Each structure stands twice: as structure tokens, then as C-alpha cells.
Amino acid sequence: MISQRATPTLDDAPLLTLRHNEYSGYGVFATEDIKSGSQVLDSGCPALYVVYRAFRKEVCGYCFKYENGRNWKVRLDENGGGGGGAIVFCSEDCRSAWVGEYREEGKEAYVALKSFVQKHTRKELEEEDKDRPIPSVQDVEERWNKVVLQGDLIRSFRTKTPLRGDSNSDDKQSKSSGKAVKKAYSSAISTPIIDIDMLFFLLSGVLSAASTTWSSKWQAILSLNPSPVYNTFSLLEETTTSYLHLMASLPISLLPFVTRETMEVIIFRDIANSFGIWSSKEDDGGEMLGHGTWPNASFFNHSCLPTVTQNRVGRNWVFKTLKDCTPGTEMCISYIRDKEKELGVVQRRELLKNGWGFVCRCSLCLKEE
């Protein structure tokens, strides 16, 4: 299932415009003369994000502050422990800002999912054979048809409402349906969790889809170029299993937004549009603490001769020009964190192909090939 792509727009960036280009769909271009060192975009907050479980006690859940492994003490759930998916903050101000952004519904959802994670076993997927073909359309549809049916049963169990077509059933049929919905729920909660980080990343997307305050953010996500392919069976299993776990654990008010379409919008946009949340601005030695999707920032294409630099300032990304730019100049960033300065064309292309799925044809690569 491929959701329709919304018309892209670039918000709050008067010096920039979006245009079609020949190799990536859309690119960011200068609308006027811009001096070197000029700020051309502040991304705003992420529409999707996750702090990885290994760092969740050490990274502020709002501003992403990290101090060399120091554990933060301010928790989202004041009465809860620090395990599972606990969110911590570097200050009460950051906690208040997070709650202001995600509201009590978001807090309730994170606490519920954290509790679910703490109580359930985890499953490590075996490394997939590189020669195994990617899932076919039939594989994907068969898996999702089965999972969506189970999801409908879980929703019926949790909301105490009959399945469609059951309202006029006799007692015997009703009892049979009751057993089926309970079995579907029990099966979901007994299925081991595959990827905790994926669960919380998907939750951030569900909250974006559900929030009236964030409706523009969800539309911005829809405007990003999707990569509508499950490139491994593992990804298909992780996504569908996470869907069932969210259906079984999130507050009932959010269940209308836990759908196959929502899951695939998030997963397919994530593949090519995410930015890493790094522990350091230095080129070497930093750790990737998580990742997120900032829709405005995702329209910058890559070049091994970038015209724009990007730096994370708290929760936002700030983009500044590296040189004077004239109207019509494409504004490109480096996806490989300055490694273009030390790698040759073959190494750069391999890195970009493995990480982002494209063969770079920027002016430097064409010159060196």
C-alpha cells in the first residue's frame, strides 16, 4: 500500500524554493544572492524521532543534550522506573516543553508503551541471508492482510465493541467472536518484541498523525519522497509485529491512527529522509544516539561539494551557506559528515549507495570517475 504523496512545500525559508530536478525529484534552490555564512533554514522540531534504547537514560528526550554518558534525573513518568522506553530530560524546562508539545495524550502513550516493553520478552532476528530475494508484493499483502485482521480483533477486544457484521449475531456466534478477539489480543501481547526502537519511532509518528496541533507536520511527512519497498523480510516482520504491539498497548483514543497506512508512511519516509542525532559535532568519535525526520530539512540533496552546512542546535537543525550563492544555485549538504574530504569517488559512492540507496553523480564524483 503506497500513500499518495502530498505536494511539497518549504516553510519559513524566504531565501529558498523547491524545484524539480532531474535525479532526485525535488531540490532546494536559492531565490536570490546569498552571502557565505548566511542562515537559510531553521528546521523546526522533528516530526518523527527516536532516541535509541542504549542511550535513553543519557539523552534528553526534548533537546537531545548528551554529556558523555551522564544519566539525567528528570523523568517523563515521575512515578515510573527508568527501564524499557523511559524518557528522561536534562531539566524541568525540557520536560515541560515536551509535555507542551505532545500533550497529556502523548505522555500517556509513552508511559503505556514503556510499561508494555518492560513486561514483555524480546526476540532477536537472525541476520538475513544477503542472497535472499526481497519480499514480493504477494508476500507483503499476505502478511499485512493477516495482521490487519488480527488488529481489527484486538481493537474490538480493547474497545468492547462488536466486529462489523456481529451486531445481529446470536449468542453462540457472539461467544465465538468473543473468544476470537480475546485470542487475538493474547497472541499479540505474547509475541516477543523485535525492535524497541522501532516501536517508539512508530509511536512518534502516530502522535504526529493524531495531533490537530501537528496536522501540518503530518502533511509535511506525506510530502517527502517515499521508498515504498520492504527491502528485507526482517523489516516486514518488524513493522507488522510493531503494529500489533501498538494496537495492543496504546491508549484507545490513538487506535484510529494505528493503521497499516500510518505504519508504512513512517517506515517508507524514514529510509531516505532521516538525520542522525549524534553525540558530537566532531567528524570522528561521535556516537549516533538516535535519528529523526525533520521534513523541511529532508529536501536538501547530497553533494560531495556541499554549498550548505548543517548543525543541530538542540531540537532543531540550522543550515548555513558555505559560500556565496547566486539565484538558481542548488543548495546541497553532505550526507556523510565531511567524509567526502578524505574518501575517493569509489568509497564515497559505496557509502552513499549502502546508506541512502543512490549512486552520487555530483560534479566532484563525475570529475573523479
Buried (B, 14 or more C-beta within 10 A) or exposed (E): EEBEBEEBBBEEBEBBBBEEEEEEBBBBBBBEEBEEEBEBBBBBBBBBBBBBBEBBBBBBBBBBBBEEEEEBEBBBBEEBEBEBBBBBBBBEEBBEBBBEBBBEBBBBBBBBBBBBBEEBEEEEBEEEEEEEEEBEEEBBEEBBEEBBEBBBBBBBBBEEEBBEEBEEBEEEEBEEBBEBBBEBBEBBBEBEBBBBBBBBBBBBBBBBBBBEEBEBBBBBBBBBBBBBBBEBBBBBBBBBBBBBBBBBBBBEEBBEBBBBEBBBBBBBBBBBBBBBBBBEEEEEEBBEBBBBBBBBBBBBBBBBBBBBBBEBEEBBBBBBBBEBBEEEBBBBBBBBBEBBEEBEBEEBBBBBEEEBEBEBEBEBBEEEE
